[in-house]
Amino acid sequence: ALHAARPGCQQVALTSERYGLQRLPFAHLTRSDMAFFERLLPGRVITDPEELKQFNVDWLKSVRGCSKLMLKPQTTAEVSQVLRYCYERNLAVNPQGGNTGLVGGSVPVFDEIILSTALMNRIISFDKVSGILVCQAGCILEKLNEYLEQQGFIVPLDLGAKGSCHIGGNVATNAGGLRLLRYGSLRGTVLGLEVVLPDGSALDCLASLRKDNTGYDLKQLFIGSEGTLGVITAVSILCPQKPKAVNLAFLGCQSFANVLETFTTCRAMLGEILSAYEFMDEKCMELVERYLKLSNPVTGSPFYVLIETSGSNSTHDEEKLNNFLEKTMTSGLVTDGTVATDDKKIKACNCTLWSLRERITEALTHDGYVYKYDLSLPVAQLYELVTDMRARLGQGAKNVVGYGHLGDGNLHLNITAESYSHSLLDAIEPFVYEWTARHSGSISAEHGLGFKKKHFIHYSKPSQAILLMQRFKAMLDPKGILNPYKMLPS
């Protein structure tokens, strides 16, 4: 096998062994294959092992593939030709966007060909009247937002990885992000998709209509499919107008019960202008301060809350926010805080305050090996899993922290250790999934299943649903060449 001689493959072999995984009987690359791709994509065929290293490993450096080839098409037609050839030759393909995924879904497991959308970064159109943007899948999220801001609009999605993630990858994983509370999920804001199916045929459902009630909504099959059913090549997305007034509040709470009650009060008093409600525990802040040298303006609290409001009238919004803060401070729900309510202070504080939340993932990587869990839970029980996990692991873990999108019931549970340990993983899994299932939660709120979680899907979905998903996969990709070993159990 092509992957056998690569030193980095030992890590994959250990992971594969844990799940009893073996390379499926896909074809191996030949000189003839290489020659075809060179003719099709001159100068856009990557074979240098050193250059391929960064695309074979995930962002967390926890899953490593062994691909010897990366292709970089620029058009849907080229993607179609690549997949048609691979389908006929039975060559496995791994679609890859910005490679910012956290569950091992964006990198090869064995020697799959990496199909990168990095050069598919063209904005096709934008309608200022409707707010509908049409663009290629490889557009970087932050670049799209910069373009839209010049038009007075924004992308209805904001992620810590916005500087490198691709909109196509966001859609393929149904990424949630920091402002889902205000703008909803991509399943509601994506109006249409262009997708190339595993056999190379192009499916043009790139609609720009808010309402279209004709037949099955096929785009929903591909949103959240993690590149297993087709390669998204273009996206049509509804974008909201850029808020004229944005306010931030960073608050300290003495208990998680206070965090919950503050949220209830916040939702009641801020209503339509509430765009984000994020929480972090004190361990998160300690790591951000220690490793990233960021300064926390509010100290001495077991929990912290970041609230953002977005509206069209600064006087109205500030009044609502001040009334909310007065009530929560007077009642003792909030013990300390800092607020940014004018343009100058917002510009100075926005980066700092949001960085305290957005860069927690980065800080955790400096603390050692990270076991990451992205869970949906009933809000009232959200933090109980963190305390239960700390009690269960004791000194076996370096740190157990919890943070996330409280307004969406989304907990990010992270456990760090000096190095990877089978015994520690066995203590965490399947306990974390069993706990989540007992509390009627989901084992993946926004990261997807990828490679790491596919074997645990039954904790969130009944067997009939899993079987139906497998039937969809078999119908659209009968040879199983597209992103194999991901999302669904064998």
Secondary structure by P-SEA (a helix, b strand, c coil): ccccccccaaaaaaaaaaacccccccccccaaaaaaaaaaccccccccccccccccccccccccccccbbbbbccaaaaaaaaaaaaaabbbbbbbcccccccccccccccccccccccccccccccccccbbbbcccccaaaaaaaaaaacccccccccccccccaaaaaaacccccccccccccccccccbbbbcccccccccccccccccccccccccccccccccccccbbbbbbcccccbbbbbbbccccaaaaaaaaaaaaaaccccccbbbbbcaaaaaaaaaccccccccccccbbbbbbbbcccaaaaaaaaaaaaaaaaaacccccccccccaaaaaacaaaaaaaccaaaaaaaaacccccccccccccccaaaaaaaaaaaccccccccccccccccccbbbbbcccccaaaaaaaaaaaaaaaaaacccccccccccccccccccccccaaaaaaaaaaaaaacccccccccccccc
